[in-house]
Amino acid sequence: MRTPVVMTLGMVLAPCGLLLNLTSTLAPGWRLVKGFLNQPVDVVLYQGLWDICREQSTRERECGQRDEWGYFATTPVLVGRGLMVTSLATTALGLLLASLGVRCWQDEPHFALAGLSGVVLFLSGLFSLVPVSWYNHFLADRSVLPAPASPVTVEVSYSLVLGYLGSCLLLLGGFSLALSFAPWCKERCHRCRKASPGSPRRPSISTVYVDWPEPALTPAIKYYSDGQHRPRPAELGAASKPKVGFPMPRPTPKAYTNPVDVLDGETATDSEGASSRSTRPCHSSLPCDSDL
């Protein structure tokens, strides 16, 4: 079986999000502070969750700078440390579950385990998105995140951007893997419907019996079968019902008769020929041969 697209997408996005969040957590680049008085114009401070680095164009970056304003004691930094570390650990756990569920070495994927890994990765994305968004919200607030007064300016640095990208990739990858719950839920519901010995099974359309009316048979089929004559239902009773009404008179059949003797006047002696018979005047009222 081919690996589903949602699993492949989740397995690609989750490691990328882990790498970006790891870089964002360790790199000192959440905030950029520049424009110090009594110092060169190109001096820049990079503030992160664990370290502060000083950079100048003519020198190399120098990390481990002293915290002069109490930056590491602020609430966004402390919460960011805890949540980012939690996000990294949760992401590692989610990837472990995903590698077991996506079945890199099996024929069939474990949909439930892959879906669970998606939920874990989605939570890890939330764990990293909360501190990044909170830090960005108070970035320019000097009462929450202390910094020297104007003309010193503060800006967003690269680590904060990487934290946003890593969180979004984890959210997308976790959501994609969580879609693996759909085949698992479908299969489980099918099993529950198929095997339910306790509850009576509802009849389906294939088990419905229709009581169709019996077709009317001819007398030869209905009352004569198996070589035996079966009496009609009327003959089974003790006596038949009396007939109602009176018989109609039937006229005797008659043929057409002609009262006139058609041979009258045609009787003649046999000695006369056919010519005399045709030329003799006819005294009868009937038509003669000459008239025809």
MIVEXMAR-996316 format. One line per field, with one value per residue: residue in one letter; z, y, x of N, C-alpha, C in turn. Coordinates in steps of 0.1 Angstrom, whole numbers, plus 5000, padded with zeros to 4 digits. Layout:
N
rest: (A, ...)
nz: (Z, ...)
ny: (Y, ...)
nx: (X, ...)
caz: (Z, ...)
cay: (Y, ...)
cax: (X, ...)
cz: (Z, ...)
cy: (Y, ...)
cx: (X, ...)
END
This chain:
292
rest: (M, R, T, P, V, V, M, T, L, G, M, V, L, A, P, C, G, L, L, L, N, L, T, S, T, L, A, P, G, W, R, L, V, K, G, F, L, N, Q, P, V, D, V, V, L, Y, Q, G, L, W, D, I, C, R, E, Q, S, T, R, E, R, E, C, G, Q, R, D, E, W, G, Y, F, A, T, T, P, V, L, V, G, R, G, L, M, V, T, S, L, A, T, T, A, L, G, L, L, L, A, S, L, G, V, R, C, W, Q, D, E, P, H, F, A, L, A, G, L, S, G, V, V, L, F, L, S, G, L, F, S, L, V, P, V, S, W, Y, N, H, F, L, A, D, R, S, V, L, P, A, P, A, S, P, V, T, V, E, V, S, Y, S, L, V, L, G, Y, L, G, S, C, L, L, L, L, G, G, F, S, L, A, L, S, F, A, P, W, C, K, E, R, C, H, R, C, R, K, A, S, P, G, S, P, R, R, P, S, I, S, T, V, Y, V, D, W, P, E, P, A, L, T, P, A, I, K, Y, Y, S, D, G, Q, H, R, P, R, P, A, E, L, G, A, A, S, K, P, K, V, G, F, P, M, P, R, P, T, P, K, A, Y, T, N, P, V, D, V, L, D, G, E, T, A, T, D, S, E, G, A, S, S, R, S, T, R, P, C, H, S, S, L, P, C, D, S, D, L)
nz: (5000, 4992, 5008, 5024, 5013, 5032, 5053, 5043, 5038, 5064, 5075, 5062, 5068, 5096, 5107, 5095, 5109, 5135, 5132, 5127, 5150, 5169, 5162, 5166, 5193, 5205, 5193, 5197, 5190, 5192, 5196, 5184, 5192, 5188, 5182, 5203, 5227, 5230, 5218, 5190, 5159, 5145, 5164, 5176, 5195, 5201, 5214, 5230, 5242, 5259, 5258, 5252, 5226, 5213, 5185, 5160, 5131, 5126, 5142, 5155, 5164, 5198, 5223, 5254, 5269, 5296, 5315, 5318, 5322, 5334, 5317, 5313, 5335, 5330, 5324, 5298, 5287, 5305, 5304, 5277, 5275, 5289, 5275, 5249, 5252, 5260, 5237, 5219, 5230, 5229, 5201, 5194, 5205, 5191, 5165, 5168, 5174, 5149, 5131, 5138, 5132, 5106, 5092, 5080, 5075, 5073, 5058, 5059, 5071, 5105, 5113, 5136, 5154, 5138, 5136, 5163, 5166, 5150, 5165, 5187, 5175, 5166, 5191, 5200, 5181, 5190, 5215, 5209, 5194, 5211, 5230, 5212, 5199, 5221, 5230, 5208, 5210, 5232, 5224, 5218, 5242, 5267, 5294, 5300, 5285, 5292, 5280, 5269, 5269, 5243, 5221, 5214, 5196, 5191, 5174, 5155, 5154, 5137, 5149, 5160, 5138, 5127, 5147, 5143, 5117, 5122, 5141, 5126, 5106, 5121, 5131, 5106, 5098, 5119, 5118, 5093, 5097, 5117, 5102, 5096, 5113, 5102, 5083, 5102, 5121, 5104, 5098, 5123, 5130, 5111, 5119, 5144, 5136, 5122, 5139, 5164, 5188, 5210, 5206, 5188, 5153, 5128, 5103, 5069, 5036, 5020, 5034, 5035, 5031, 5007, 5005, 4980, 4959, 4950, 4918, 4895, 4883, 4855, 4851, 4843, 4853, 4879, 4890, 4883, 4887, 4892, 4879, 4889, 4894, 4909, 4929, 4924, 4944, 4948, 4946, 4968, 4989, 5007, 4993, 4962, 4954, 4949, 4916, 4903, 4888, 4855, 4828, 4795, 4766, 4737, 4703, 4677, 4652, 4619, 4583, 4552, 4532, 4500, 4491, 4465, 4435, 4418, 4396, 4381, 4350, 4337, 4330, 4304, 4275, 4269, 4243, 4229, 4215, 4224, 4211, 4204, 4229, 4237, 4220, 4223, 4235, 4267, 4293, 4319, 4351, 4361, 4354, 4321, 4301, 4279, 4287, 4303)
ny: (4988, 5022, 5051, 5073, 5106, 5126, 5117, 5116, 5144, 5154, 5141, 5154, 5182, 5183, 5176, 5198, 5220, 5214, 5217, 5245, 5256, 5247, 5261, 5287, 5287, 5284, 5303, 5336, 5358, 5372, 5397, 5429, 5454, 5487, 5518, 5531, 5555, 5573, 5553, 5534, 5538, 5515, 5495, 5467, 5450, 5417, 5400, 5371, 5341, 5329, 5341, 5371, 5389, 5409, 5428, 5442, 5460, 5461, 5441, 5408, 5388, 5390, 5371, 5363, 5386, 5410, 5413, 5441, 5454, 5437, 5419, 5390, 5383, 5389, 5383, 5374, 5363, 5342, 5326, 5320, 5305, 5281, 5272, 5269, 5249, 5228, 5226, 5216, 5191, 5179, 5178, 5160, 5137, 5135, 5130, 5106, 5089, 5093, 5081, 5055, 5050, 5056, 5036, 5028, 5005, 4985, 4969, 4979, 5011, 5023, 5037, 5049, 5054, 5071, 5093, 5100, 5110, 5132, 5148, 5153, 5167, 5189, 5201, 5207, 5227, 5247, 5252, 5264, 5286, 5303, 5315, 5329, 5347, 5361, 5373, 5389, 5407, 5423, 5435, 5461, 5473, 5489, 5487, 5461, 5444, 5454, 5481, 5505, 5540, 5562, 5576, 5549, 5521, 5493, 5462, 5436, 5404, 5377, 5352, 5353, 5354, 5329, 5313, 5318, 5307, 5280, 5272, 5274, 5255, 5232, 5232, 5228, 5204, 5187, 5188, 5177, 5150, 5143, 5139, 5113, 5099, 5096, 5073, 5053, 5057, 5053, 5026, 5015, 5021, 5007, 4981, 4980, 4982, 4959, 4938, 4933, 4916, 4919, 4937, 4937, 4929, 4951, 4948, 4946, 4959, 4937, 4916, 4919, 4908, 4905, 4902, 4891, 4891, 4861, 4849, 4847, 4816, 4795, 4775, 4749, 4746, 4753, 4736, 4711, 4690, 4671, 4649, 4644, 4652, 4681, 4693, 4722, 4752, 4758, 4734, 4720, 4726, 4718, 4721, 4736, 4770, 4783, 4790, 4822, 4839, 4835, 4813, 4824, 4824, 4806, 4811, 4789, 4778, 4790, 4787, 4805, 4806, 4805, 4815, 4814, 4794, 4788, 4774, 4775, 4778, 4771, 4745, 4724, 4704, 4678, 4675, 4697, 4720, 4739, 4762, 4768, 4771, 4794, 4812, 4812, 4829, 4843, 4836, 4838, 4853, 4853, 4859, 4851, 4830, 4845, 4871, 4873)
nx: (5008, 5005, 5020, 4999, 4991, 4987, 5002, 5028, 5031, 5030, 5052, 5072, 5070, 5071, 5098, 5112, 5100, 5108, 5136, 5138, 5126, 5144, 5167, 5158, 5154, 5179, 5196, 5209, 5189, 5164, 5157, 5168, 5189, 5200, 5218, 5232, 5243, 5274, 5289, 5302, 5285, 5279, 5275, 5258, 5234, 5224, 5197, 5187, 5170, 5188, 5212, 5232, 5246, 5272, 5278, 5299, 5309, 5337, 5347, 5346, 5317, 5308, 5298, 5280, 5276, 5272, 5242, 5227, 5203, 5185, 5173, 5170, 5154, 5128, 5093, 5083, 5107, 5114, 5091, 5092, 5115, 5107, 5085, 5095, 5114, 5097, 5082, 5101, 5108, 5082, 5079, 5099, 5089, 5065, 5075, 5087, 5065, 5052, 5070, 5067, 5041, 5036, 5047, 5073, 5086, 5067, 5039, 5013, 5001, 4999, 4971, 4959, 4980, 4996, 4978, 4976, 5003, 5001, 4984, 5001, 5022, 5009, 5002, 5028, 5035, 5017, 5028, 5052, 5044, 5030, 5049, 5065, 5047, 5039, 5063, 5068, 5047, 5053, 5076, 5086, 5079, 5093, 5089, 5082, 5100, 5130, 5151, 5176, 5168, 5154, 5178, 5180, 5170, 5147, 5143, 5128, 5144, 5162, 5158, 5132, 5116, 5123, 5112, 5084, 5080, 5088, 5068, 5045, 5049, 5050, 5024, 5009, 5020, 5013, 4985, 4981, 4990, 4972, 4949, 4950, 4934, 4909, 4906, 4910, 4889, 4867, 4870, 4868, 4842, 4828, 4834, 4821, 4794, 4792, 4797, 4778, 4766, 4749, 4728, 4697, 4696, 4689, 4665, 4674, 4671, 4672, 4661, 4634, 4602, 4577, 4543, 4529, 4499, 4481, 4483, 4455, 4444, 4437, 4407, 4414, 4440, 4437, 4418, 4424, 4449, 4479, 4469, 4444, 4410, 4399, 4373, 4353, 4352, 4325, 4313, 4320, 4303, 4273, 4248, 4240, 4234, 4201, 4187, 4180, 4152, 4135, 4131, 4138, 4118, 4126, 4126, 4116, 4138, 4135, 4132, 4135, 4107, 4090, 4059, 4048, 4045, 4072, 4075, 4052, 4036, 4058, 4057, 4057, 4055, 4078, 4085, 4087, 4110, 4140, 4140, 4113, 4104, 4116, 4105, 4079, 4050, 4048, 4026, 4025, 4028, 4053, 4088, 4100, 4121, 4127, 4125, 4147)
caz: (5000, 4991, 5019, 5021, 5010, 5044, 5061, 5037, 5040, 5078, 5078, 5057, 5075, 5111, 5109, 5092, 5120, 5146, 5130, 5128, 5164, 5176, 5159, 5172, 5208, 5209, 5187, 5204, 5179, 5193, 5196, 5179, 5199, 5183, 5184, 5216, 5229, 5234, 5213, 5176, 5153, 5140, 5175, 5177, 5205, 5198, 5226, 5228, 5254, 5268, 5257, 5246, 5218, 5208, 5172, 5154, 5118, 5126, 5151, 5155, 5174, 5211, 5231, 5269, 5274, 5309, 5314, 5325, 5324, 5339, 5306, 5315, 5346, 5326, 5323, 5284, 5285, 5313, 5298, 5264, 5277, 5293, 5264, 5237, 5255, 5260, 5223, 5213, 5235, 5223, 5187, 5193, 5208, 5179, 5153, 5171, 5171, 5135, 5124, 5141, 5127, 5091, 5087, 5070, 5073, 5073, 5046, 5062, 5081, 5117, 5112, 5149, 5159, 5130, 5140, 5176, 5164, 5145, 5176, 5196, 5168, 5166, 5204, 5200, 5174, 5198, 5226, 5204, 5189, 5222, 5235, 5201, 5198, 5233, 5230, 5197, 5214, 5241, 5219, 5220, 5255, 5276, 5308, 5301, 5281, 5294, 5270, 5271, 5264, 5230, 5207, 5212, 5189, 5192, 5162, 5154, 5148, 5128, 5157, 5162, 5125, 5126, 5156, 5137, 5107, 5128, 5147, 5115, 5100, 5131, 5130, 5094, 5098, 5129, 5113, 5082, 5103, 5124, 5093, 5095, 5122, 5094, 5079, 5115, 5126, 5095, 5099, 5136, 5130, 5103, 5127, 5154, 5130, 5117, 5150, 5175, 5192, 5220, 5201, 5176, 5140, 5121, 5090, 5058, 5024, 5014, 5042, 5035, 5024, 5002, 5003, 4967, 4957, 4942, 4905, 4891, 4874, 4847, 4857, 4839, 4861, 4893, 4895, 4877, 4889, 4896, 4873, 4896, 4893, 4922, 4928, 4925, 4958, 4949, 4947, 4981, 4998, 5008, 4982, 4955, 4956, 4938, 4905, 4904, 4875, 4848, 4815, 4784, 4755, 4726, 4691, 4668, 4640, 4607, 4571, 4543, 4522, 4491, 4488, 4450, 4428, 4408, 4384, 4374, 4336, 4330, 4327, 4290, 4270, 4266, 4228, 4224, 4216, 4232, 4203, 4205, 4242, 4239, 4211, 4227, 4244, 4281, 4299, 4334, 4358, 4364, 4342, 4312, 4296, 4269, 4294, 4309)
cay: (5000, 5034, 5059, 5084, 5120, 5134, 5112, 5121, 5158, 5156, 5137, 5164, 5195, 5183, 5178, 5212, 5228, 5211, 5224, 5259, 5259, 5245, 5273, 5299, 5286, 5285, 5315, 5349, 5368, 5375, 5412, 5436, 5467, 5495, 5532, 5534, 5568, 5571, 5541, 5535, 5537, 5501, 5485, 5461, 5439, 5406, 5394, 5359, 5335, 5324, 5348, 5384, 5390, 5422, 5427, 5454, 5457, 5459, 5431, 5396, 5388, 5387, 5366, 5363, 5400, 5412, 5418, 5454, 5459, 5427, 5413, 5376, 5381, 5393, 5371, 5368, 5355, 5330, 5317, 5315, 5294, 5269, 5267, 5264, 5236, 5219, 5223, 5207, 5177, 5173, 5176, 5148, 5126, 5133, 5124, 5092, 5082, 5093, 5072, 5042, 5049, 5057, 5022, 5028, 4991, 4977, 4969, 4988, 5021, 5023, 5050, 5055, 5059, 5083, 5104, 5105, 5118, 5145, 5157, 5157, 5177, 5202, 5208, 5213, 5239, 5257, 5255, 5273, 5298, 5312, 5325, 5338, 5358, 5370, 5382, 5399, 5417, 5432, 5437, 5475, 5478, 5489, 5484, 5447, 5440, 5466, 5485, 5519, 5550, 5568, 5572, 5534, 5514, 5478, 5456, 5421, 5398, 5366, 5341, 5354, 5350, 5314, 5307, 5318, 5297, 5266, 5269, 5272, 5242, 5221, 5231, 5222, 5189, 5180, 5187, 5167, 5137, 5140, 5134, 5098, 5093, 5094, 5059, 5045, 5059, 5046, 5011, 5011, 5022, 4995, 4969, 4981, 4979, 4946, 4928, 4938, 4905, 4922, 4944, 4930, 4934, 4957, 4942, 4954, 4958, 4924, 4907, 4923, 4899, 4911, 4892, 4894, 4884, 4849, 4851, 4839, 4805, 4790, 4763, 4737, 4745, 4755, 4725, 4698, 4689, 4658, 4638, 4642, 4663, 4687, 4700, 4737, 4756, 4758, 4720, 4715, 4728, 4708, 4723, 4748, 4781, 4782, 4800, 4833, 4844, 4826, 4810, 4831, 4816, 4806, 4808, 4778, 4783, 4790, 4790, 4813, 4799, 4814, 4809, 4813, 4783, 4794, 4765, 4777, 4783, 4766, 4731, 4722, 4690, 4676, 4674, 4711, 4723, 4751, 4774, 4771, 4775, 4808, 4821, 4811, 4840, 4839, 4841, 4838, 4866, 4852, 4862, 4840, 4830, 4856, 4883, 4873)
cax: (5000, 5013, 5019, 4989, 4997, 4987, 5013, 5040, 5032, 5033, 5066, 5082, 5069, 5074, 5112, 5116, 5096, 5117, 5149, 5136, 5124, 5157, 5176, 5152, 5156, 5193, 5203, 5206, 5185, 5150, 5155, 5179, 5190, 5210, 5217, 5236, 5251, 5288, 5294, 5302, 5272, 5276, 5274, 5245, 5232, 5214, 5192, 5179, 5165, 5198, 5225, 5233, 5258, 5275, 5284, 5304, 5314, 5351, 5351, 5337, 5306, 5312, 5286, 5282, 5276, 5265, 5228, 5227, 5190, 5176, 5165, 5167, 5145, 5115, 5084, 5083, 5119, 5113, 5080, 5096, 5124, 5100, 5076, 5102, 5120, 5086, 5079, 5112, 5106, 5070, 5081, 5107, 5080, 5056, 5082, 5089, 5052, 5049, 5078, 5062, 5027, 5036, 5052, 5084, 5091, 5056, 5031, 5001, 5003, 4991, 4964, 4957, 4993, 4999, 4969, 4981, 5015, 4997, 4979, 5012, 5029, 5001, 5004, 5041, 5034, 5011, 5037, 5062, 5038, 5026, 5060, 5070, 5038, 5039, 5075, 5067, 5037, 5059, 5090, 5089, 5075, 5105, 5086, 5082, 5114, 5138, 5161, 5179, 5158, 5157, 5176, 5181, 5158, 5146, 5137, 5126, 5156, 5159, 5153, 5118, 5111, 5124, 5102, 5071, 5080, 5088, 5055, 5035, 5052, 5045, 5009, 5005, 5024, 5005, 4972, 4981, 4991, 4960, 4939, 4950, 4923, 4897, 4904, 4908, 4875, 4858, 4872, 4863, 4827, 4824, 4835, 4811, 4782, 4792, 4797, 4770, 4758, 4740, 4717, 4691, 4700, 4678, 4663, 4678, 4661, 4673, 4654, 4620, 4594, 4565, 4532, 4522, 4486, 4483, 4477, 4444, 4447, 4426, 4401, 4422, 4452, 4433, 4409, 4429, 4464, 4484, 4461, 4431, 4400, 4395, 4360, 4354, 4348, 4310, 4309, 4324, 4292, 4262, 4239, 4242, 4224, 4190, 4188, 4170, 4147, 4127, 4137, 4133, 4113, 4135, 4119, 4121, 4145, 4128, 4139, 4127, 4098, 4083, 4045, 4045, 4051, 4080, 4074, 4040, 4037, 4070, 4055, 4055, 4058, 4092, 4087, 4090, 4124, 4144, 4137, 4099, 4101, 4120, 4098, 4065, 4046, 4047, 4013, 4027, 4033, 4067, 4096, 4103, 4135, 4129, 4127, 4160)
cz: (5000, 5004, 5016, 5020, 5024, 5053, 5056, 5039, 5055, 5081, 5072, 5064, 5090, 5113, 5106, 5103, 5132, 5144, 5132, 5143, 5172, 5174, 5166, 5187, 5212, 5204, 5194, 5194, 5180, 5192, 5192, 5185, 5193, 5185, 5198, 5216, 5234, 5229, 5197, 5170, 5149, 5151, 5176, 5188, 5201, 5211, 5223, 5242, 5264, 5268, 5250, 5239, 5214, 5195, 5166, 5140, 5117, 5135, 5149, 5165, 5187, 5219, 5246, 5275, 5287, 5307, 5323, 5329, 5330, 5329, 5308, 5326, 5342, 5323, 5309, 5282, 5293, 5308, 5285, 5265, 5280, 5282, 5252, 5240, 5255, 5245, 5216, 5217, 5230, 5209, 5185, 5195, 5196, 5167, 5156, 5169, 5156, 5127, 5126, 5134, 5112, 5084, 5076, 5066, 5073, 5060, 5047, 5073, 5093, 5118, 5126, 5155, 5151, 5134, 5154, 5175, 5159, 5156, 5185, 5188, 5167, 5180, 5205, 5192, 5182, 5209, 5221, 5199, 5200, 5227, 5224, 5199, 5210, 5234, 5219, 5201, 5223, 5237, 5221, 5233, 5265, 5291, 5310, 5297, 5281, 5283, 5273, 5264, 5250, 5231, 5204, 5206, 5191, 5179, 5163, 5148, 5142, 5136, 5159, 5149, 5123, 5135, 5150, 5126, 5112, 5134, 5136, 5108, 5109, 5131, 5118, 5094, 5107, 5124, 5101, 5087, 5111, 5115, 5091, 5104, 5113, 5089, 5092, 5120, 5117, 5096, 5113, 5136, 5122, 5111, 5138, 5148, 5126, 5128, 5162, 5180, 5202, 5215, 5189, 5163, 5133, 5107, 5079, 5046, 5018, 5021, 5043, 5026, 5020, 4999, 4991, 4966, 4948, 4929, 4902, 4881, 4866, 4854, 4854, 4848, 4876, 4899, 4890, 4878, 4895, 4891, 4880, 4895, 4907, 4920, 4930, 4940, 4959, 4951, 4960, 4991, 4998, 4996, 4975, 4957, 4945, 4928, 4906, 4890, 4868, 4834, 4804, 4772, 4743, 4713, 4683, 4656, 4628, 4595, 4562, 4533, 4513, 4488, 4474, 4444, 4417, 4395, 4376, 4361, 4329, 4326, 4312, 4286, 4267, 4252, 4222, 4225, 4224, 4224, 4204, 4219, 4244, 4231, 4215, 4237, 4258, 4287, 4314, 4338, 4361, 4352, 4334, 4308, 4286, 4275, 4300, 4298)
cy: (5012, 5043, 5071, 5097, 5127, 5130, 5117, 5136, 5161, 5152, 5146, 5177, 5194, 5184, 5192, 5222, 5226, 5218, 5239, 5264, 5257, 5257, 5285, 5299, 5289, 5298, 5327, 5359, 5371, 5390, 5418, 5450, 5475, 5510, 5537, 5548, 5564, 5558, 5542, 5532, 5522, 5490, 5481, 5450, 5430, 5399, 5382, 5354, 5331, 5332, 5362, 5386, 5405, 5421, 5441, 5450, 5454, 5448, 5419, 5397, 5383, 5383, 5366, 5377, 5400, 5418, 5430, 5459, 5449, 5420, 5399, 5373, 5385, 5381, 5366, 5359, 5342, 5320, 5312, 5304, 5280, 5263, 5262, 5251, 5225, 5216, 5214, 5193, 5171, 5170, 5163, 5136, 5124, 5127, 5109, 5084, 5082, 5083, 5057, 5040, 5049, 5045, 5023, 5014, 4981, 4978, 4979, 4998, 5019, 5037, 5057, 5061, 5071, 5095, 5109, 5113, 5131, 5154, 5162, 5168, 5190, 5209, 5214, 5226, 5251, 5261, 5265, 5286, 5308, 5321, 5334, 5350, 5367, 5379, 5393, 5410, 5427, 5436, 5451, 5481, 5477, 5486, 5469, 5441, 5452, 5468, 5500, 5528, 5555, 5576, 5557, 5528, 5499, 5473, 5441, 5415, 5384, 5354, 5341, 5350, 5334, 5307, 5307, 5308, 5282, 5262, 5266, 5259, 5230, 5220, 5225, 5207, 5181, 5178, 5177, 5153, 5133, 5136, 5119, 5091, 5090, 5079, 5050, 5045, 5052, 5031, 5007, 5011, 5011, 4983, 4969, 4978, 4965, 4936, 4935, 4926, 4908, 4928, 4937, 4937, 4940, 4951, 4951, 4952, 4945, 4913, 4910, 4914, 4906, 4901, 4896, 4886, 4872, 4852, 4842, 4828, 4801, 4778, 4750, 4735, 4745, 4742, 4711, 4698, 4675, 4646, 4636, 4655, 4668, 4695, 4715, 4740, 4755, 4743, 4714, 4717, 4718, 4709, 4736, 4759, 4780, 4793, 4810, 4837, 4833, 4824, 4818, 4822, 4817, 4803, 4797, 4784, 4780, 4793, 4798, 4804, 4808, 4808, 4807, 4802, 4789, 4786, 4766, 4783, 4778, 4751, 4730, 4708, 4690, 4676, 4687, 4714, 4736, 4763, 4778, 4776, 4789, 4817, 4821, 4823, 4835, 4845, 4841, 4851, 4865, 4855, 4849, 4840, 4841, 4869, 4884, 4876)
cx: (5009, 5010, 5009, 4997, 4997, 4998, 5026, 5042, 5036, 5047, 5076, 5082, 5073, 5089, 5117, 5112, 5104, 5131, 5148, 5134, 5137, 5167, 5171, 5154, 5170, 5200, 5199, 5201, 5170, 5148, 5169, 5179, 5202, 5208, 5221, 5244, 5265, 5294, 5294, 5288, 5269, 5276, 5260, 5245, 5221, 5210, 5184, 5174, 5176, 5211, 5223, 5246, 5260, 5283, 5288, 5310, 5329, 5356, 5342, 5327, 5311, 5299, 5290, 5283, 5268, 5251, 5227, 5213, 5180, 5167, 5161, 5157, 5130, 5106, 5083, 5095, 5118, 5102, 5085, 5106, 5117, 5092, 5084, 5109, 5109, 5082, 5089, 5110, 5093, 5071, 5089, 5098, 5070, 5062, 5084, 5076, 5049, 5057, 5073, 5048, 5027, 5041, 5062, 5089, 5080, 5048, 5019, 5005, 4994, 4984, 4962, 4969, 4998, 4990, 4973, 4993, 5011, 4992, 4991, 5020, 5022, 5002, 5018, 5042, 5028, 5020, 5048, 5056, 5034, 5037, 5065, 5060, 5037, 5051, 5074, 5057, 5044, 5073, 5094, 5085, 5087, 5102, 5085, 5095, 5123, 5149, 5164, 5169, 5163, 5170, 5178, 5168, 5159, 5138, 5136, 5139, 5152, 5154, 5138, 5111, 5111, 5114, 5088, 5070, 5079, 5075, 5045, 5037, 5048, 5030, 5004, 5008, 5016, 4991, 4971, 4982, 4978, 4948, 4939, 4940, 4911, 4896, 4903, 4894, 4865, 4858, 4866, 4847, 4821, 4824, 4824, 4797, 4781, 4790, 4791, 4761, 4747, 4727, 4711, 4695, 4688, 4677, 4667, 4668, 4661, 4665, 4639, 4612, 4581, 4555, 4524, 4509, 4488, 4476, 4465, 4447, 4435, 4420, 4409, 4434, 4448, 4426, 4413, 4444, 4467, 4475, 4448, 4423, 4397, 4382, 4362, 4349, 4333, 4306, 4312, 4312, 4282, 4252, 4242, 4231, 4213, 4192, 4177, 4166, 4139, 4133, 4130, 4129, 4123, 4126, 4125, 4128, 4137, 4136, 4130, 4120, 4091, 4070, 4042, 4052, 4059, 4080, 4061, 4041, 4049, 4068, 4051, 4059, 4073, 4096, 4091, 4104, 4127, 4140, 4123, 4096, 4106, 4112, 4083, 4062, 4044, 4035, 4014, 4032, 4048, 4076, 4099, 4117, 4138, 4131, 4141, 4170)
END
